[in-house]
Amino acid sequence: MSVIKINAITVPEDSGDELGKRFAARHGSMNGTPGFQGYELLQPTDDRNTWLVITRWDSEEDFENWRNSQHFAKSHGDDDGKPKKPPVGMSSELWSYTVSTTG
């Protein structure tokens, strides 16, 4: 079964659109990453200010390999030689799951 990683990102009220734009700008950048199955960015539809990034992986090892890669560093504002944009999120928390059943 798939390994699921959920990054719960808390953003200021006026910054959600910027978070969405940054993810849209990177669309397809994960294609070809070993073990990566896909991702979704979930925008809150109520008064919450926590967005969820849900990624699916073949294994925990695949996720950790990506997390320790140059690709991860570049996509998260490190080691790309460009001026750094300030983070959109005020905080984030990583949640880990496996798929128990499917319908």
Secondary structure as GFF3:
##gff-version 3
##sequence-region A 1 103
A	DSSP	beta_strand	3	10	.	.	.	ID=ss1
A	DSSP	three_ten_helix	13	15	.	.	.	ID=ss2
A	DSSP	alpha_helix	16	25	.	.	.	ID=ss3
A	DSSP	beta_strand	36	42	.	.	.	ID=ss4
A	DSSP	beta_strand	50	57	.	.	.	ID=ss5
A	DSSP	alpha_helix	60	67	.	.	.	ID=ss6
A	DSSP	alpha_helix	70	75	.	.	.	ID=ss7
A	DSSP	beta_strand	91	98	.	.	.	ID=ss8
###
